[in-house]
Amino acid sequence: MRCYKNNFSTTLVEELALNKKDARLILDEESTELLLQAIPESRGQHYMRLTLQNADAAEYELIDVYNKYNDSLIICRAGMEETTPAAWPAGTRILCAPTAQSFQPSQITYVNDRWEIDDGNILTIDAHNGSTQILPAVEDGDETAGYPVVFAHMHDGDEMLLELKGIDSVDQLPVFANATLLKG
């Protein structure tokens, strides 16, 4: 669930590197406490989208942060809404400014990459990428055929519409736990 904090604006205390996924967001103590109170503790299912912007607001990047253990803000996604990931120096303005996409009733469909598998030979469908996703068809010679599919960052009551490409019959479906097949 996306969280908001009205009129939130502060500056970075420490710089952020280009590759900022899983990095701590370091703000002043008061600002950090405000966000920790606004975002329920989670592993990323509750988050706040923040805008990093330069002094004249000509360049900006949207990031998502979550509350880890009620003591730190962790960046779980960067370059959101097609913004360009960048390195940001200390003193960069950061604010909670909802964008037009924040109020859209449907999300953009995320297409999973079959080649991005982890060391355990599983295909991970990450709910952080949205509740509407596509798993492309297996191509000839694709080593991921037959790998188990694991859903990450989903909890009881969460729903996801996962479109499986290249499936002609129910016999070709991978095995999913707690999934319902929608016919149509």
C-alpha positions in Angstrom: 0.0 0.0 0.0 1.3 3.4 -0.9 1.5 5.9 2.0 1.6 9.7 1.8 2.7 12.5 4.1 1.1 15.9 3.2 3.5 18.8 2.6 6.6 16.7 3.4 9.8 18.3 2.2 13.4 18.1 3.4 16.9 17.6 2.1 19.3 14.6 2.0 21.8 14.5 4.8 24.0 12.0 2.9 24.4 11.6 -0.9 22.7 8.8 -2.8 24.6 6.7 -5.4 23.2 5.9 -8.8 22.6 2.3 -7.7 20.5 3.1 -4.6 18.3 0.0 -4.4 18.4 -1.3 -0.8 20.3 1.7 0.4 19.4 3.6 3.5 17.8 7.0 3.0 19.5 9.4 5.4 17.5 12.4 6.3 17.6 14.6 9.4 16.2 13.0 12.6 12.9 14.9 12.6 12.1 14.1 8.9 13.1 10.4 9.4 10.8 10.1 12.4 7.9 11.7 10.5 8.2 9.2 7.6 8.7 6.2 10.0 5.4 7.2 11.7 3.6 7.6 8.3 4.8 4.3 6.8 3.9 1.1 8.7 6.8 -1.2 9.4 7.1 -3.8 6.6 9.3 -5.5 4.1 8.2 -3.2 1.4 4.5 -3.8 0.9 3.9 -0.4 2.6 6.0 2.3 1.0 6.1 6.0 0.2 7.0 7.4 -3.2 9.3 10.4 -2.8 10.7 12.8 -5.4 14.4 13.8 -5.4 15.0 17.0 -7.3 17.8 19.4 -8.1 17.7 23.1 -7.0 15.7 24.4 -10.0 13.5 21.2 -10.2 14.5 20.6 -13.8 15.9 17.2 -12.9 14.1 14.7 -10.7 13.8 11.0 -9.8 11.0 9.1 -8.1 12.0 6.5 -5.5 10.0 4.2 -3.2 11.1 3.8 0.5 9.8 1.6 3.2 10.1 1.4 7.0 12.4 -1.3 8.1 12.3 -2.3 11.8 10.9 1.1 12.7 14.4 2.5 12.7 15.4 3.1 9.1 14.1 4.1 5.7 15.2 1.7 2.9 15.0 2.5 -0.8 13.2 -0.5 -2.5 12.8 1.0 -6.0 14.4 3.8 -7.9 13.7 5.5 -11.3 10.0 5.0 -10.9 7.4 6.3 -13.4 10.1 6.3 -16.1 12.3 8.8 -14.3 16.0 8.5 -14.9 18.0 7.1 -12.0 20.8 9.4 -10.9 23.3 10.0 -8.1 22.1 12.8 -5.8 24.4 14.9 -3.5 23.8 15.8 0.1 21.5 18.8 0.3 19.2 17.5 -2.6 15.6 18.4 -2.0 13.3 15.4 -1.3 9.6 15.6 -1.1 6.4 13.6 -1.1 4.6 15.0 -4.1 1.9 12.6 -5.6 2.0 12.4 -9.4 -0.8 11.9 -11.8 0.0 8.1 -11.9 -0.7 8.0 -8.1 -4.3 8.5 -8.8 -4.8 6.2 -11.8 -7.2 3.3 -11.1 -5.1 0.8 -12.9 -1.4 0.1 -12.9 1.0 -0.3 -15.8 1.4 -4.0 -16.6 4.9 -5.2 -15.7 6.6 -7.8 -18.0 8.8 -10.2 -16.1 12.2 -11.2 -17.5 12.7 -14.9 -17.6 16.5 -14.5 -17.6 16.5 -12.7 -14.2 16.5 -15.8 -12.1 18.1 -16.2 -8.7 20.7 -18.7 -7.6 18.0 -21.1 -6.5 16.8 -21.7 -10.1 13.4 -20.1 -9.4 11.4 -17.5 -11.3 10.4 -14.8 -8.9 7.3 -12.7 -9.5 7.7 -9.7 -7.2 4.5 -8.0 -6.1 6.5 -4.7 -5.8 6.3 -4.5 -9.6 2.5 -4.2 -9.5 -0.6 -6.3 -9.2 -0.9 -6.9 -13.0 2.1 -8.7 -14.5 3.0 -10.9 -17.5 5.2 -13.9 -17.6 6.5 -14.3 -21.2 6.3 -17.6 -23.1 9.2 -20.1 -22.9 11.4 -19.8 -26.0 13.3 -22.7 -27.6 16.3 -23.5 -25.5 15.1 -21.5 -22.5 16.7 -23.0 -19.4 13.9 -21.5 -17.2 11.2 -23.9 -18.6 10.0 -26.0 -15.7 11.5 -23.8 -13.0 9.1 -23.2 -10.0 7.5 -19.8 -9.8 7.6 -18.0 -6.5 5.6 -14.9 -5.6 7.6 -12.4 -3.4 6.2 -9.6 -1.2 2.6 -10.9 -1.3 0.5 -11.4 1.9 -2.8 -13.0 2.8 -5.6 -11.2 0.9 -3.3 -9.7 -1.8 -4.3 -10.4 -5.3 -2.3 -10.4 -8.6 -3.4 -10.9 -12.2 -0.5 -12.8 -13.8 -0.9 -13.4 -17.6 1.1 -16.4 -18.8 2.1 -16.1 -22.4 2.4 -19.2 -24.7 0.1 -21.5 -22.6 -2.4 -23.4 -24.8 -3.8 -25.8 -22.2 -4.1 -26.2 -18.4 -1.5 -29.0 -18.6 1.2 -26.5 -19.6 0.7 -24.3 -16.5 3.5 -24.2 -14.0 2.6 -25.3 -10.5 1.4 -22.4 -8.3 0.3 -22.6 -4.6 -2.8 -20.7 -3.6 -3.6 -19.6 -7.2 -6.9 -19.5 -9.0 -7.2 -20.0 -12.8 -9.4 -17.4 -14.5 -10.9 -18.6 -17.7 -11.9 -16.2 -20.3 
